[in-house]
Amino acid sequence: MPENIAPEPDEKEPNDLRITFHDASHPSGRAGRSNAFDRDQTRSLSRKRSLSRNSATSRRDLPSSPYSGVQIEYRTLSIHVSESRNLMQQLNVSQETGLSESSAQLRLQRDGKNTLPHPKTNYLKKILSYVFGGFCSVLWVGVVIFFICWRPLSNPPSPTNLALAILVIIVIVLQASFSAFQDWSTSRTMKSITDLLPSDALVLRDGQLMKLKATELVSGDLVQLQIGNKVPADMRIIGHSGDLRFDRAVLTGESDEIEGSVDQTDENFLESRNIALMGTLVVNGSGVGVVVLTGPRSVMGRIANATATAEERPTLIQREITRFVYIIVALTVVLALIILLTWVGWLRKDHFAYMNVVAMLNNVMGCVVAFIPEGMPVGVALTLMMVARRMKAASVLPKGLSTVETLGCVNVICSDKTGTLTQNQMHVNSVAFVDEPIAIQEAYANLSSDNVDAGVKMLLQAATLCNDATFEPSTLHLPVASRTIQGNATDGAVLRFSADAPVRNEKAEQPTKVFQIPFNSKNKWMLTMYKMPSENQALNEFKVFVKGAPDVLLPTCTAYWSRKSKCVMPLDATAKTAFKEYQDKLSKNAERVIVLCMKNMTIQDAMGTNAFSDEVTSRATDDLTVVGILGITDPPRPETLDTVRECRRAGTRFFMVTGDYGLTAAAIARNVGIFTGERDPDTVATIKANNDAETVKKLNDARVAGECRSLLLEGHSLGGLDDEDWSVICEYQEIVFARTTPEQKLRIVEEFRKRDNVVAVTGDGVNDAPALRAADVGVAIVSGSDVAIEAADLVLLDRFDSIIEAIRLGRLVFQNLQKVIAYLLPAGSWSEIWPVLLNVFFGVPLPLSSFLMIIICVFTDLFLSLSLIMEKEEFDLLSLPPRNHKKDHLINFKIYGQAYLFIGVAETICAHSMFFLYMWKKAGIPINQLFFLFEGYTEGFHGYTQDQLNEFNYTGQCVYFVTLVILQWGNILSVRNRRLSIVQADPFTKKRRNPWLLLSMLISLAIAIFVTEVPGIQTLFLTASVPIEFWFLPIPLALGILALDEFRKLLVRLFPNGPVAKVAW
């Protein structure tokens, strides 16, 4: 086998590791492996979920590594093959002291920081999507047509068409800018969430264990790995607790846990279990690894470098808006084709002088500009960004738009208990032996006496030694209650309990820990093994301490320390009954019960070997002696009770999913309001006895009627449930799932989702991550593990009740988006298309120019629609049921009816009436003479010159425009309330006050004055001054629009089941 050392000429540390490969094709010319080995390797690579096949690129696809100028072939690396001692020598690192700081700095300068290469953004593709996506693609057709109409079709060239082409380009740039700003805002939010994730590693350097930024790691660093950590670099495992496991789903897509090992388990670097890969998660146990590959040289780095940026899936809102765009574009194209065919087949023949090619193309573009609400994408983008800002102000960080929109649909919340519903500030409240409880102060006093009770001493010894928590060294001078804990909350509570005990002035030699199995959510126990020098043990004799859940450990216990008898007694049926009674007593008091056990163990295999670990693990819980019982309390968060009540009021069922004992979980559920009834909750026996359709219907009726039925299920019973059982379970109003594993949490989420529930999961631990990923909305607490934060869609930065504000804002954004769209469509689409249709098919002089259509869509209406973003909820959104995501769409037929057939028709009639009124009053041309006029509107008509007729038409168009602008004031005053009267919720007083509304009205009025009165605009875009009376006449019409909608709302309130209410939006 070739050596693994290939020093570079300028290498200052000749013994540092170099990567070599066993490949005949390697450019170095080193001998490769035999064909027989290649065949074995091929078989290894073909295994299911093979990392080398699914995640890393193939041999011929991998580019050259910048490191050492050789090609990295992960399948042929030999780092995992070397003995640990040889590897440490090659890396020039001491296992006792780690790297020196100076050596680490040299390697950092040489190899660079341990950061992943950022995927290159295809800016050209992004810019093209901004500029040509959505409505912009159709608008570009308009730009081309306007340019063609400018020249060469117009003779002389028409400056108006040139100006319109430039104006449409400005509209496109405006839409593209807002899309880019929205993407930038989303990326900033994602960065702020990424910044929340811990990026430190526990590293041994210069003999000191210190926290370093993961980006500062170099090859040769010794890193401690603990449950919940994310592996910061590719490393070789050189020691572990015996139950070390990794989740490689981030690389393989498979959630199967991979056991850690000190020894090589596979010829393939990617498959060997003594390699911990960067980005994978430590889901169980602990270990020590030596860094071998960092940054872009790691497996994760190569995948990040070789894989193109994944396409984002469109969210529900994006899909619905895209569908709306397709509908509008399709209608636009159809109308444009109808106009074109009408011109070709009729107007060009019968009314040639009426409409030439330029006029026809202008009408086609008028149709395009009229039917497309150009301001809608900007309004939608600003609405979503505004809500995201409100969420951030409420200490909620959503990762994307899908989170915001889905929150309004959530009807089930499955919440973890510890650290989510409770404060995660545990303390020992009760202490007992199997046959007798003992007060904590009495136990402490006994330790201070001359006659120390052996049982109390054993209990305190087990509490002290079977513990994975420590005090922060900088806080050791403080009282025990004020010290900072490093470790989980349960161990922290036990540590404070043992540390508060008085210490006798004995200079006894301290025991040496030789092995440990940390607590995990599957086993529900932890183990420590010690050499006890004071007990004259043989070399292969050890004392084992085990701490964990009674219902898991008690069946394997064979004896207990009897306080009454002062000796070890057999754990018979009577003792087990006494234990169970005391456990239930503490559990009903919402105390978590922990049992402390111990035993002596003789191991035949040598320490540090895999055989030693396997033997300890296999016999870990056999023949234990119970030495004590601890009752631990964790007070609920102050806001939890109100949060559960508010969720229930919002129509969202709130369930607890915990690893606690059933009675403990039920007691805590009552304390926080999840269980509300006085009767005992139903159990799996109830479900099994009543799992028919009739029971499902009764439960559903009871839930709808507000009658609460409670259910308590323990994890071990979930495996025996079938679909009928789950159908019954999913109808309960109050549920607590106790003694659950991560897999069972995942199944709970999947079963509820399977039955058309929209599920949110809240959690903060590693064991919550699978359920957080599977949920419609995963909600993590900022104080939780980095694994949970990464898996979640939403991060709560402060209080748990922020989730209520998030749900409210999720519902508010949906309602406000509907209001924005319902406001924009009447004037920005419907009232603009009819002038074009009258002009083409009925020969009426064009009542509204394309320029004025664009001004309405992009400027006057846009500013008014932005005021709707600032609207508060019309009524208490949390008193409404969650939105049905399958039926309640963002843009539906009711909104189309409101916008087009109700308000749109009214505005169209009013605006045309003002146009015809002006033509009659100022030009003396009655309405009947304007219809079917076609080429008759020319020199000599009613004795006017062509210039005079054009001036009348331009002014009439501006009258139509001003009328629409003012009519939209009535529309916005009506659309801001779907049900309430303006008298009940006016925008100027009370809690619905919206000062932005009046300001936006003034801005739209100023824009209307600007485009109609500025001489330069008049010359360029063919506008004209509007007579003063036509600025005031539309005001009563706008009030009429408001009154018309007020009458609709009145009918809906008076007759909620009437025909108007059924079609009202």
N, C-alpha and C positions, 0 to 999 in steps of 0.2 A: 504494500500500500504506500503511495507516495506521501511524503511529509506534508503537514498542513501549514508549513511556514514558508513564505515566499517574500522575504523582506525587500522593501524598495530601497534604492540607493541612498535616499535621504532619510531613511528611517532611524529615529533616535532611540527606539526601543526594539532591539533586534528580536526579542522573544515574543513580540506582540503577534496575535493571531492573524493569519492570512487565509483567505478562502481558496480552497483548491477543489478540483473536480475529478471524478473518476470517469472520464469520457474520452474515448479514443480520438474524437474529433476536436478535442481542446487545442487551441492554437499553440499552447506551450509545447505540444508534442509529447506530453506525458503518456505513459501507457494507460490504456483504458481497461475496463472490466471485460471479462469474457462474455461470449455470446450467451452462454448458459445463464450468467447473472442477468444479462439484459432481458432474457425471457422471464426470469423470476421477477425482475423489476416491473415488467409490463403487466404481469399478473397482479402485482401489488397495486399498480396504478389503476387497474380497472375496477377496483372495489367500489361499492356504493358509497356515495358522499366523499369521494376522494378529493382532498383539497387540491392536489396537483392537477386534477382534471377540471374541476368546477370553478376554481378561483384563480389559480395562477395560470399564466399564459403558457402555451406549449413551447417546447424547445426551439422550434424554428421561428416562433413569433417573438421571443424575448429579445429586446434590444440590448445593446452592450451596456454594462454597468460603468459608471464613471469611476468606480472604486477599483484601483489597481489595474485598470485597463483590461479586465477579463470578463468573460460572459458569465453571469450568475445563473446556474442551473440548479434550482432548489432540489430537484429530485436526486442530484448527485452530490450534494454537500455532505461532508463527513464530520461536521461539528458534533453531531449526535452520537457518533460512533466512538469517539475518543473516551478514554477513562477520565473521570472528573479531575484526578490529579494532573494528568497530562494536559488536559484542557486549561487548567489554571496556570500551569507552567507556560504554555504557549501564549496565554493572555498576559503573562507576567504580573499576576495578581495573587495576593495572599488571601486565603480563605478566612484568616483570623482578623486581618486589618483592612482588607479591601484595597482599592487603589489609593495612591497618595494624591493629594490635591494637584501637585505639579504634573504628575503623570496624566491625570484626567484632563487638565487644561491642554496639554500637548495633543492628546487624542481628539479633543474637541476642535482644536484649530485644524487638525489634519482631516477629520471626517465630517466636520460641520455639525450643526445642531440636529437633534433627534426630532425632526419635524417631517410630516408627510408632504410630498409635493402637491401643491394646490392644482386641481384640475384646471386646465386652460379654458377660459371662457371664450366661446366663439362669439366675439363681439359683432362680427359682420352678420351672423345669423340672428343675433338679438336685435340689432338695428333694423334688419330687414323685416323681422316680425313686428317690431314697433310701427314701422313706416307702411307696411303693406298688409298687416293683420286687420281682422274685423271689417269695419266699414271703409277703412282706408283704401282697400283694394279697389272698391267701386269709385271712390272719390278720385283716385288717380286716373281712371277712365275719363272722369269729368275734366280733370286738368288737361289731358290730351285734347279733348274735344274743344275746350275753351281756347287753347292755343291754336288749333286748326281754324276755329272760327275767327280768330284774330288775323291770322294769315296762314295760308294763302287764300282762304275762301272769301274773306271780306276785302272789298276794293272800294275805297281805301281801307287800310287796316283799322279795325275797331279797338280803340283803347279800352273800352268797357270790358270786352272779352279778355283782353290781356290782364286787366285789373282783377277780373273774376278768377282767372287761372291762378294768379298770385295769391288771392285771398283763400282759395281752396287749399293751396299748398300750405298757407299759414295754419289753416284748420288741421291739416294732417300733422304738421309739426307740433301743434298744440296737443293733439291726441297722443302722439308718440312720446312727447315729453312727459305727460302724465303717466303713461304706461311705464316709462323708464323710472320715473320717480317712485311709482308704486313698487317696482322690483327692488329698487335701492332701499326703500323703507322696510320691505320684508327681509332683505339681507341683513339689515341692521338689527332687526329683532332676532333673527337667527343667531347673529354674532353675540348678542347680549345673553342668549340662552347658553351658547357654547361657553361663554366666559364664566357661567355659573358652575360648570363642571370642574371638579378637582383635577389639577394637572400636576400633582406632586407625587413623588415616589420616595419610599423609605430606603435609603442607600447607606451602605457601610463604606466609609472613607476615612483613612488615617485612624482606623480603629474605633471611630465614633459613628453611631447610628444617627443619621440626620435626614431631614426632609429636603429634597431637592426638586426643582422643576423637572418634569419629565423631559423637557427639551434639552436639558443639560446632561442627560445620560450619555455615556460612551461605552464602547466595547470593553469588557472587563469589569464593569461596575457590578457589585453584588447588591441585589434588590430583594427586599422582603415582600412577599405576596400574601395578602390576606383576603378572606371572603369579602366580596363586594368590590374589590379592586379591578381596574382595567389594566391588563398587562401593558406596560409602557414601551416595550421594545421586544424584539425577538430574543429569547433567552433560553439557555440550557438550565434545566432544573438540577440542582445539586443537593437538595434536601427538601423534605416535605413532611407533613403531619400524618400521612398515611391515608387520608381521605381527600386529598387534593383533587379537585375537578374543575374543568374549564368548559365554558359554553362558547363554541366556535361558530355560532349562528351568523355572526357578523361577516364571516368569511365563506362559510359553506351553505348558509341558508337553512341548515338543519339544527334543531334545538337539542339534539342528543348530547348529553354531557360526556366529556372525554376525561378519563382518569389521568392524573399526573404520575410520573414515574421518574426515578433517578436513573434507571438503566434504559438502554436502547430497546425499543420494542418493535422497530420496523427498519428496514434498510433505507426507506424513503424518509428524508428529512422532514417532509410535510406531514407524514403519517406517524412518526415516532412520538411517543407520549412523554419523552423526556425533553421535549421542546415546547415552550410556551410562546405562542405567536402574538405579536403586537395587536392590540385592539380586542383580543378575546377577553372574556370575563371570568374571574375567579368566583365560582358559584358555591364552592365548598372547600373547607380546609385552609391550610396555609402552607407556605413553602419559601424557599430561597432559590433564586436563579442568578446566573451570571449572564450579563448582556453579551450577545454575540453579533447581532445585526441591528443597526439603527437607521432611522429616517428612510430615505429612498431606497436603501439596500435591504430593508426588511420586506417580508412577504406582503404586508399591508401597503408598504410604500410602492412596491412594484405593481400591485393591483391598481392603486390610485393613479399611478403614472401611465399604465397601459390602457386603462378603461376610460372610454369617453364619458362625458357628463351625461348622466341618465336624464331622459326626458321626464318632466314632471307631469303627473296625471292631472287633468283638469278637475277642478272641484265642482260641487253641485251647482254653485252659482255661476261659475264659468261655463259649465255645460248648458245651463238654461239661457244664459245671455247669448252664447253661441247659437243655440237653437233659434232665439229671437232674431239674431242677425241674419241667419239663413232665411227665415220667413220674410223679413223685410227686404232683403236683397232679392229674393225670388219674386216678390210682388213688384219690386222696382223694375227688375229686368222684364217681367211680363208687361207692365204698363209701358215701359220704354219701347218694347217691340210692337205693342199695339199702336202707339203713336207713330212709330216708323212705318208700319204697314198701312196705317190710315193715310199718312202723307203720300206714300207710294201709290196706293190704290185709289185714293179719292181726292185729297186736297191738291196734289200735284197736277191732276187732270182738270178738275172742276174749278179750283180756286188757286190757280198757279200764281197769280199776283199777290195772293194773301200770305203765302208762306214759302219762302225760298229755302235752300239747303241750310243756310246759316240760321234762319228762324226756326227751322225744324230741329236742328241740333240743339239750339238754345232751349227749345221746349222739352227735348229729351233730357237735357241736363236739369231743367227745372223740375222734371219728374223725379230725377235722381236726388237732387238736393232737397226736394219737398218731402219725399217719403222716408228718407234716412234721417233719424234724429241724431245729428252729429254730436250734440252735447251729451248724449246719454253715457258713452263710455267714460267720459271725464267725471260726470256726476257719480256714477257707480264707484269709480276708483277712489274718489274723494270721500265718499260715504264709508267705504271699508277702511280707509286709512284713519278717518276720524274715530271710528269705533275702536280700532286697534290702539289709538292713543288713549282713549278713555279706559280701555282695559289695563293699559300699562299704568295709568294714574291710579287705578284700583288695585295695583300690585298683582296683576295677572299678565303673564306673557304668553300669548298664543304663537305657535310656530308657523301658522299659515291660515289662509282664508277658509279652508275646509273646517278648521277648528271653530272659527267664529260662527259659520253658518250652521254647523251641526249641533252646537250647544243649545240652540232653540228647540231642537227636536228630542233632546235627551229625556227619557221617561224612566230610566232605571240608573241608580248610582250604586255601585258595589264598592264599599270603602274598607280599606284595611283599618285595623284598630290602633295598634301601637304607633305613636308618632304622628298619626293622622287625626283620629278622634280623641286621642289622649295626648298628654304633654310629653310623654317619653321621659318622665322624671320619676323613676321608680324608687321605692324604698321598702325595706323589709318591715312588715307590720305585725307579723305573727311568727312565733317559733314554737316547735313542738317535737316531741319524740313520738313514736308510734303509739305508746300507751299513756302518754301524759303531756299536755301542753306546758310550756314554761314561759313566763314573762321575759321580755328581752332584758330588762334591767336586773331581773333575778339571775339570768345567765351571766351577765357582766359581773354582778356582785360575787357569784360563785367563783369566777376566775380570779378574783382579788383575795379570796379567802385562803387560809392555810390548807384546807381540805378540799382540793379541786375535784369536782365531779368528773370522772373519766369520760362520761357521755358528752358533757358540755364541751370538754376539751376536744374530743373527736369531732363534734359538730363544727366548732370554730376552725379546727384544722382543715376539715373538708371544704368549708366555705372559703378559706384563704387559699388553699392550694388548687382547688378545682375552679379556677377562675382565669379568664382571659383578659380581664380589664386591669388597667394600671392607673395610678395618679400621674398627672402631668408633673414632671420634676420641678418645674418652676413654682408649683402651688403647694409643695409638701410642707411648707412652713405654716400654712393656713389651717384652721380647724377642718376636720374631716368633711363636714357638711358643705364647706366652701371650696373644696378642691375640685379641680377639673378632671373629669374622667376621660381616659382614652380606652374605648371599647364599647360594647353594646350596653344598652340600658339595664338589662337584667343582671349581667355580670357586675355592672357598676353599683347596683343596689346591694348585691351580696358583698361586694368589696367594701362599701361604706359600713355595712353591718359588722364585718369582721375587723375592720380598722378601728371602729369605735370601741372594741373590746379592750380592756386593760391588758397591758403587756407586762409579764413578770420579768424581772431582771435576771434572765438566764442567758448565758453565753453559749448556748447549744449550737452545734454546727448545723447550717441550714440544709434542708433536703435539696437534691439536684433533680431537676425535671429532665427526663430522658425521652419522653414521647407525649404527644398530645393529639387528640381528635377534637377539633372545635365543634361548637354547636352548629347544627344546620336544621332547616325547616322540615326536612324529611325525617331524619332520625329523632329529632327533638330531645337530644341529650348531648353532653360533651364529656370528654374523658381526659384526664391527665395521669401520667405515670411518673413516679418518683423513686429515686434511690434514697432510702432513709438511713443515714449513717448512724443514728442513735439506736437503731433496732438490730444491729449486727446481722444484716441480711447477707446471704450468699451473693456471689457475683451475678447469678441469673435470677435473683429474687427481687421483686419490686412491689411497691404499694400503689394501688390504682384507686383513683377517686372518680366517681361518675355523678354528674348532676343533670337533672332533666325532668321531663313530664312524668308524673306518677303513673298515668294509665299506660305509658310505654314501658317504664322501667319496673314497675311493681310485679308484673308477671314473671320477671326473670330473677327477682330477689328471693332468697331462701332463708334469710335471717334478719334480725333487727336488734338494735341496742335497746334494752329495756331500762328505762329510768327507774322503774319501781324495783326491779330485781337487780339492778346494777351489773348486768352481764348481757352477753349476746344470747338471744332466744330464737327458736325456730319461728319463721313467719308463717304461722298456721292460719286457718280460716278465721279464727276469732280475731287475730291480730290484723288480718286484711280487712275485716269488717270495721274494726275500730279506725283503721287508717282511712277507709272510704268515707266513713261518717264525718271524720274531721276534715277531710278534703272537701266534701260537699258543703260543710258548714262555712269554710273559708271561701269557697267558690260563690256561694250565695251572697257573700259579703263583698263580691266583686274583687276578691283577691286571687292573684295567680299563684298556684301552688307549685312549688319546686321541691323535689326530693333529693337529699344528699346521700350518696352511697359510697361504700369503699370495699376493698378486698385485697388480699395478697395474691400475687401472680408470679408463677415461675415460668420463664421463657427459655426454650432450648436454643433458639437461634441467636446469633450475635447481634448486638445493637447496631442500628444504622443500615441494616440490610432490608431488602424488600420482604424476605421471609419473616424477619422480626415484626415488621409492620403488619403483614398479613395475619400472623398468629395473634397479635394483640387485637386487631380489628375483629377477627372472627370470634374471639372469646371475650370481647369487651364487656358485655352485659350479663355474662353467665355468673350465677352463684354470688350475687351481690348481697351486702349487708346494709340495711337502712340505718343511717346514723342520725337523721334528723329531717324535719319538714320545715320549709319556709313559706310564709304567705306574703306575697309582694303586691303592693298596690301601685297603680299608675293613674293619677287624677285626670279626669277628662279636661280637654281644653275648655276654657270658659265660654267660647262661642259655639261649641258643638251642639248643645241642646237647641239653640235658636236656629242653627243651620239646618238641622234635621227637620224642624218644624216648618221652616220656610220652603225647603225642598218638597215636603209633603203638600204644602199649600199650593205649590206651583205644579202639582200633578205629577211630581217625580217621586217614585218609590225609592226609599233609602235603605239599603241592606248593609249588614256588616259581614265581612269575610275575614276570619281571623284564625290563627293557629292555636288559640286558647282552648282550654277545657270548656265543654258545653255549658255547664252551670255558671262558670265565670263569665263567659261571653254573654249569656242571657242576663246576668245581673248588671253587667256594664251596659248592655243594650237598654235596659230599663232606666238606668241613670242618665243616658243621653237621649232618651226619647224615641229610640228605634222600636222598642216594645212599649205599647201604651196600655194594653188591656190588663185586667186583673187576673184573668184565668191563665193557667199554664199554657205555654205554646204547644202547638201540634208538633208531632215528631214523624219520623219516617214510617212508623207503624200506622199513623193516621193516613199517610199518603198511600201506603200499600192497600189499606182497607177501603179507600175511596178514590180510585183513580179512573172513574168512568166519566163520560161526557157530561152527565148530569151534575157531577161534583164541580167540574170545570165551569159550567154555566152558573151554578150557585155562587161559587167564589167570585166569578167575574161580576155578577149582579151585586154581590155584597161590596166588592171593591168600588164599583161605580156609585153605589149608594153611600159610600163612606164608612161602611162597617168594617172594622179592622179584624183580621184574623192573623195570628202570629204563628211562625213556624221556626223550629230549631232543628237544624240538620248538622250532623257531624260528618267529617270527611270520609270516614271509613264506610259510611252507608251509601255514598254517592255511586260507588261502583255497581251496586245492585239495582240502580234505577233505570227504567226503560223510558221510551218516548211518552207513553201515557202518564207516567209518574211526573216527568218534567213538565208536561202540560198543566198538571194540577199545581205543581210548585210555582210555576210562572204566573199564576193568578193570585198568589198571596200578596197581601199589602205589606206585611212586616216579616222579614226573614233574617235570621242569623245563621251563617255557615261557620261552624266551629271545627277546630282540629283539621284544618285544610292544608294541603301541600300546594306548591306552585302549580302542579299539573291540574289539581282539582279546581283551583281558582280559574285557570284557563278554561276548563270545561264549563264552569258555571257561566262565564261570560259568553261562551259559544252557544250554550243552550238557550240563554235569553235572547241572544241576537237571532238565533234560528227561528224564533217565534215573533219576529218583526218588532222586537224592542230595540230602541236606540240606547246603548249602554255606555255609561261613563264609569271608569275605574279610577279610584284615588288610592295612592300608595306612596311609600317612600323607601322601600327596601329592595334588595336584590330579588327576593322571592316574589315581588309584585311585578317584575318586569315583563314576564310572558303575558300576563293578563292586561297590563298597560298597553302592550303592543296590539293585542287582539281586540281591544275595545274600540268603539266608534270614537270616543274621546278619552285618551289617557291623561290623567291629571296627577302631577307629581308635586310634592312639597319641596321647597327650595332647600330645606335642611336635610333632605333625603340623600340616598346614595346616587353617585353619578350614573349608575346603571339605570336607575328609575327615571332620572331626569332625561337621559337620552331616549328612553323608550316612550316617554310621554309626549302628548301633543300640546299640553298646556302646563305651565309652571306657576304655582302660587307662591308669590314672593314673601308674603307676610302671614296674615291670618287665614285660617281654614274657611271662614265664612266668605272669603273673596270669591268662592265658587258660586255663591248666590248672585253676586254682582255680574259674574261672567255669564251665567245663564240669562239674567235679565238683559244684558247687553247683546247677547246672541239673538234674543227674540226682538230686541229693539232694532238691530241692524236690518233684520228681515223686513220688518214693518216699514222702516224708513226708506229702504230700497224700493219697496212697492209704491210708496208715495211719490218718490222721485220719478219713477217710470210713469205712473199715472198722471203726474203733472206735465211731463215733457211731451207726451204723445199727442194731446189734442191740438196744440198750436204747432209743435215741431214736426208734425207728420200729417195729420188729417186735414187741418185747416190750410195747409200749404199745397196739398195735392189737388184740391178742387179748383183753384184758379187755373192750373195747367189744363185740367180736363175741360173746363168751360171754354178756355181759349182754343183748344184743339178741336173739340167735337161740337161746340155750339157757337163758334165764331165770335166770342166776346173778347174785347181788348183785354190783354193779360192783367188781371187784378193785382198780382203780386210778383215782383221781379225775383230772379234767382239770388241776387245780392241781398235783398231784404230777408229772403228765406234763411240764408246763412247767418245773418245777424241775429235773427230770432233764435235759431238752434244753438249757436255757439256763444252768444254773448248775453242777450237780454234774459232768455230763459235759463241759461246756465247759472247766472248769479242768483236768480230766485230759487232755483232748485237746491243750491248750496245751503240756503237758509233752512230747508227741510232736514238737512243733515243734523242741524243743531236742535231739532225738535225733541222734546222730552216725550215720554210715553203718554199716549192718549188716556190710558187707564192702567190700572195695576197689572202689569204683564205677568206677575207671578201668581195672579189669581186665575189665570187662564191655563187650560191644559196644554201640554207640549204640542208643537206642530207635527202633524202627520206628514213625514217626509215623502210618502208615496202619493199623497193626494193634494196637499197644499203647496202648489208650485209658486215660484217667485212671480212668473208672468203667466196668468191664466186667462180663460175666456171672460171672467168677470171684469178683470182689469181692461182687457180689450174693449169690452162693452162700455165700461165707464169712460174710457178715454176716447173712443172713436164714435160710438153710437149715441152717447149721452152728452157729455161736455163738448166733445169734438163737433158734433152736429150743431149744437147751440152756438159755439164760437164761429163756425163756418157761416151760418146764417147771419149772425150779427155783423161779422166783418164784411161779407158781401153786401149786406144792406147798407152799411156805411159807404162802401165804394159806389154803389148805384145812387145813393142819396147825393153824394158829392157830384157825380156826373150829371145828375138832373138839376141840382141846385146851382152849380157853378157853370156848367156848359149847356144846360137846357136840354140835355139828351135823356129822354125817358128810358126806363129799363127795357121796355118791349122793343125799342129800336136798337139796343145793344146786342140782343141775341140774334144769332145767325147773320151777323153783319159781315164777317169775314173780310174780304178786300174792300168792302164799302167804307171802312174806317180810314179814309184817305182824303187827299186834297179836295175841298169843296163840300165835304160832309157837314151839314148844318151851317154852311157858309164859312167854315173855319179853314185856315191854312193847315198844312201838314205839321208845321212846327207848333201851332196852337193845339192841335189834336194830341200831338205827342206830349205837350206840357200838361194837358188835362189828364192823360193816361198816367204820366209819371207822378203827378200829385195824387191821383186816385190810388195808385199803388202805395204811396206813403200813408194815405188815410187808412187803407186796409192794414198796413203794417202797424201804425200807431194804435188802431183799434185792437189788434191781436195782443199787443204789448199790455194794454190796459185790461183787456178781458182776462189775461192770465193772472192779474191781481185777484180777480174774483175766484179764479180756478185755484190759486194757491191757498187762499183763505178757506176754501171748501175742502181741498184735498188733504190738508194737514189734520183734519178730523174725519175719520171714517164713520163714526157713529154719533159723536157728541156735537151738539149745536155750538155755533160760534159764541153764543151767549154763555154757554157753560164753560167754554175753554177758549177765550179770546187771546190773541197773541200779545196784548199790551199790559194786561194786569194778571194778578194771581200767579199760581205756580207754573202755568203754561206760557209764561212771558217769553217772547222770542224777539229781542231787539234786532237780530240780524234780518228779520223779515222786512221791517220798515226800511232798513238801510238798503237791502237788495232791491226793493221797489224803487227807491230813489235812484239807485245806480242804473236800473233798467230804463227809467225815464230819461236820465241823463244821456244814455247811449242812443235812445230814440231821437232826442233833440239833436244830438251830435250828427247822426247820419242823415237827418232831414234838413238841417239848417246850415251846415258848414258848406260854403260855396265850392270848395275844392272837391268834397265828396259828391256834391250835386252834379258837378261837371263830369267827374270820372265815372260815377256809378249811376247816373241818370236818376237822381232823387230830386225832390222839390219840397219847398216849405209847405207845411200843412196849415190851412186856415185855423185860426184860434178856436172857433167853435167845435172843430173836429177833434180837438184835444179834450174837450169836456163832455161831448155827447157820449163817448164810450163808457164814461164812469157809471151812469145808471145801468148800462148794459152789463157791466161787470158785476154790479150789485144784483142784477137779474140772474146772472150765472150762479152767484152765491145763494140767492134765494131759491133757485131751482134745485140746487143740491141740498139746501136745508130742508126743502119739502120732502126730498127723497129720504133723508135721514129721519125725519119725523115719521114717515110711513113705516120705516124699518123699526123705529122704537115702539110705535103704537101697535104694529102688527108684525111681531118678530117671526111669525110663521107664514106670513102672507107672500104673495107672488113677487112683490118688489124686494122683500128681504132675501128671497131665494136667489135672485139674480144680482143683488147688490154686491159690490166688491168688499 
